[in-house]
Each structure stands twice: as C-alpha cells, then as structure tokens.
Amino acid sequence: KDDAPKLVAKGRGYLADKIIELARLHNIPIRQDKKLLQILSRLDLEEEIPLEVYKAVAEILAFIYRLSNRPLDKPSATNAAPLE
C-alpha cells in the first residue's frame, strides 16, 4: 500500500466559500499560498500529492497536529470526512 498523502477535499466558488466559512467557524487558521493552490487545484480527489509540494503540505499537517495536540501519526485519507 502506498502511503503518499492524497488530496481529500477541494472546492471552488460556493464550495470553497463554505470550506472557508467552516474553518473560520471552528477557529481553524486559513493559509493562502497561490503556488500551492495552483498545484493542488489540478489534482482530482484521492490523487497523490506531488513530490514538489510535500514540504509545504507537511508543514501544514504538522501545524494542524500541533493545534489539536495529537501525536504526529501517519494521516490516513480513509479517516477524512468528505465535504458535500
């Protein structure tokens, strides 16, 4: 089994606005990164994150885990809830 990180949620327009709204509602910091956005927006859901953005994605995941005081276990895409 390949353990590369995968894209588990994305949206544009109304859906992107709802994702941001939910983040703000739950006091989740929002990061703006145009280069990362350009790369990730080309991916399909469940597609592996390209190696060129591993560092940026790892920094984001580490920040999220620190916020939630969870140990840095390997994240699993199967545990993520889909956004509708």
Backbone hydrogen bonds in HBPLUS format (Angstrom, degrees):
<---DONOR---> <-ACCEPTOR-->    atom                        ^
c    i                          cat <-CA-CA->   ^        H-A-AA   ^      H-
h    n   atom  resd res      DA  || num        DHA   H-A  angle D-A-AA Bond
n    s   type  num  typ     dist DA aas  dist angle  dist       angle   num
A0049-ILE N   A0005-PRO O   2.77 MM  44  5.66 165.2  1.79 151.5 150.8     1
A0007-LEU N   A0047-GLU O   2.97 MM  40  5.70 159.2  2.01 155.3 157.3     2
A0046-GLU N   A0007-LEU O   2.65 MM  39  5.08 167.5  1.66 164.5 162.1     3
A0017-ASP N   A0013-GLY O   2.97 MM   4  6.27 157.1  2.02 152.9 160.0     4
A0018-LYS N   A0014-TYR O   2.95 MM   4  6.28 150.1  2.04 149.5 157.8     5
A0019-ILE N   A0015-LEU O   2.95 MM   4  6.24 155.0  2.01 150.4 157.0     6
A0020-ILE N   A0016-ALA O   2.98 MM   4  6.23 162.8  2.01 152.6 156.7     7
A0021-GLU N   A0017-ASP O   2.85 MM   4  6.03 154.5  1.91 143.6 151.7     8
A0022-LEU N   A0018-LYS O   2.89 MM   4  6.08 161.4  1.92 149.8 153.8     9
A0023-ALA N   A0019-ILE O   2.99 MM   4  6.22 154.3  2.06 144.2 151.7    10
A0024-ARG N   A0020-ILE O   2.92 MM   4  6.20 164.3  1.95 154.5 157.8    11
A0025-LEU N   A0021-GLU O   2.89 MM   4  6.07 158.1  1.94 148.9 155.6    12
A0026-HIS N   A0022-LEU O   3.08 MM   4  6.25 144.0  2.21 143.6 151.6    13
A0028-ILE N   A0023-ALA O   2.72 MM   5  4.75 172.2  1.73 150.0 147.2    14
A0027-ASN N   A0024-ARG O   3.04 MM   3  4.85 163.6  2.07 107.8 108.8    15
A0037-LEU N   A0033-ASP O   2.87 MM   4  6.06 159.8  1.91 156.3 163.1    16
A0038-GLN N   A0034-LYS O   2.92 MM   4  6.12 158.7  1.97 148.4 153.2    17
A0039-ILE N   A0035-LYS O   3.16 MM   4  6.46 155.8  2.22 147.9 153.6    18
A0040-LEU N   A0036-LEU O   2.87 MM   4  6.05 177.8  1.87 161.7 162.5    19
A0041-SER N   A0037-LEU O   2.85 MM   4  5.70 153.0  1.92 148.8 155.5    20
A0042-ARG N   A0039-ILE O   3.31 MM   3  5.72 151.1  2.40 106.7 114.5    21
A0043-LEU N   A0040-LEU O   3.08 MM   3  5.39 157.6  2.13 109.3 116.4    22
A0047-GLU N   A0044-ASP O   3.04 MM   3  5.42 151.8  2.12 134.8 134.8    23
A0053-VAL N   A0050-PRO O   3.04 MM   3  5.87 164.3  2.07 124.4 128.8    24
A0054-TYR N   A0051-LEU O   3.15 MM   3  5.18 170.5  2.16 110.4 113.1    25
A0057-VAL N   A0053-VAL O   2.98 MM   4  6.19 168.7  2.00 160.8 164.3    26
A0058-ALA N   A0054-TYR O   2.71 MM   4  5.83 157.9  1.76 154.8 161.7    27
A0059-GLU N   A0055-LYS O   2.95 MM   4  6.18 154.4  2.02 148.9 155.3    28
A0060-ILE N   A0056-ALA O   3.10 MM   4  6.38 155.0  2.17 145.1 151.6    29
A0061-LEU N   A0057-VAL O   2.88 MM   4  6.14 166.3  1.90 155.4 159.0    30
A0062-ALA N   A0058-ALA O   2.85 MM   4  5.98 161.4  1.89 149.2 154.7    31
A0063-PHE N   A0059-GLU O   3.01 MM   4  6.13 155.2  2.07 142.0 148.7    32
A0064-ILE N   A0060-ILE O   2.96 MM   4  6.25 158.2  2.01 150.7 156.6    33
A0065-TYR N   A0061-LEU O   2.92 MM   4  6.19 163.6  1.95 153.5 157.5    34
A0066-ARG N   A0062-ALA O   2.93 MM   4  6.14 154.8  1.99 147.1 154.2    35
A0067-LEU N   A0063-PHE O   2.97 MM   4  6.22 155.8  2.03 148.3 154.8    36
A0068-SER N   A0064-ILE O   3.09 MM   4  6.35 149.9  2.18 147.2 155.0    37
A0070-ARG N   A0065-TYR O   3.10 MM   5  5.29 153.0  2.17 150.6 152.7    38
A0069-ASN N   A0066-ARG O   3.17 MM   3  4.96 156.4  2.23  98.1 105.2    39
A0073-ASP N   A0071-PRO O   2.85 MM   2  5.68 134.3  2.06 107.0  93.0    40
A0079-ASN N   A0076-SER O   3.14 MM   3  5.59 155.8  2.20 110.2 117.0    41
A0080-ALA N   A0077-ALA O   3.26 MM   3  5.41 161.7  2.29 105.4 111.0    42
